[in-house]
Amino acid sequence: MACAGERWRERERELATPIPKLETLIILYSGVTSLPSKETLRGHSDSSFRGEGYFQCCVGVRLCDMYSNQELAEIHFMYGKADGNAALARRLYQERYPQRQCPDRKTFVRLHYRLCEYGKFNSPGLGRERPRSKTPDVQEEILEAENMTPSISTRRVALQVNVPHTTVWRLLKEYQLYPYHLQCVQALSPADYLARVRFCQWFLQQCGVNPNFPALVLFTDEAQFTRDGITNFHNQHVWAYENPRATVPSHHQVRFSLNMWAGIIGDRLVGPHVLVNRLTGQAYTNFLENTISHVLEDTPLINRQHIHFLYDGAHAHLSRTARRYLDRRFPDRWIGRGGPIA
């Protein structure tokens, strides 16, 4: 906690130090049509400008105008030697080259990012002029790019239209566009669509005759649980001052799985029940014979004659033994592939 407090106090002192604005830089270098020389930049990096990162952003963040290729390579070498720790890389660089002006720690991170992202020291957009405002033509190009390819990245649009990334975000927000996430759904064959429509029409008709019909349907399904489980990497984080290199073990060499069956009838949960690991038609039939009678014990006798059994189209469900049992137990009242109601 003491180390963290010192870092916060140091950051507060940096923010409290007055930093010259871009207008001051323009007045300082008035009459100069090109960027200042490397010697001039280095002269102002510590004394006149508190924090090299701010000054680099003001003049366009052209690292090649401040350092030679050899110096940039040595900066990145120290960043790799420090295993991605920018503060440690800065200390190593200062110890190795005490006669040089030590770069800001943000320079190490920015240089590594550009090499990974663009394969060179400077990003592609630094050598060209960016428009300052959202003109109607720029807005039309952004909206047209999103309309042609709705899944396109906003950063790619910014590169195509030559505008800042934040401009694209603000414009899409003004037009009330939102980046919705994709969802995984069940794959259907062309013949499945008509069957689904017919089933929905039949279900609505039954509800019209008996409003309590949904409570007379026994909805069932199976699920398989494995040792790996399901990890949502989008919402799972580890808060820390430095990267703890947290991991989630998966793809174990010793694996196991568990098949579970459960159902819902009315407002009551049925199960869950454990199935055999290798579910065959005969094993599923034996399970139904030993389970259905216990499931319906709490159901009034007058409702048992109208209960419909619903299941999915797994291979074990389509066996002849399973369908014969359902024909005897639920005559014309079971829903699934190969049944009276599909």
RALIN-V552727 format. One record per backbone hydrogen bond with DSSP energy under -1.0 kcal/mol. CO is the residue of the C=O (numbers start at 1). NH is the residue of the N-H. If there is no record, write none. Layout:
CO|NH, CO|NH
This chain:
1|5, 2|6, 3|7, 4|8, 5|9, 6|10, 7|11, 8|12, 9|13, 10|14, 11|15, 12|16, 13|17, 21|25, 22|26, 23|27, 24|28, 25|29, 27|30, 29|32, 37|41, 38|42, 39|43, 40|44, 44|49, 49|51, 51|55, 52|56, 53|57, 54|58, 55|59, 56|61, 61|63, 62|65, 63|66, 63|67, 68|72, 69|73, 70|74, 71|75, 72|76, 73|77, 74|78, 75|79, 76|80, 77|81, 78|82, 79|84, 80|83, 85|89, 86|90, 87|91, 88|92, 89|93, 90|94, 91|95, 92|96, 93|97, 97|100, 104|107, 105|109, 106|110, 107|111, 108|112, 109|113, 110|114, 111|115, 112|116, 113|117, 114|118, 114|119, 123|126, 133|135, 135|139, 136|140, 137|141, 138|142, 139|143, 140|144, 141|145, 142|146, 143|147, 144|148, 145|149, 149|152, 153|157, 154|158, 155|159, 156|160, 157|161, 158|162, 158|163, 164|168, 165|169, 166|170, 167|171, 168|172, 169|173, 170|174, 171|175, 172|177, 173|176, 178|180, 189|192, 191|195, 192|196, 193|197, 194|198, 195|199, 196|200, 197|201, 198|202, 199|203, 200|204, 201|205, 202|206, 203|207, 204|208, 205|209, 206|210, 210|213, 213|216, 214|217, 216|308, 218|310, 219|264, 221|262, 223|260, 225|258, 231|233, 232|236, 256|227, 258|225, 259|275, 260|223, 261|273, 262|221, 263|270, 264|219, 265|268, 268|265, 270|263, 273|261, 280|284, 281|285, 282|286, 283|287, 284|288, 285|289, 286|290, 287|291, 288|292, 291|295, 292|296, 300|304, 303|306, 308|218, 309|335, 310|220, 319|323, 320|324, 321|325, 322|326, 323|327, 324|328, 325|329, 326|330, 330|333, 333|309, 334|341, 335|311, 336|339, 341|336
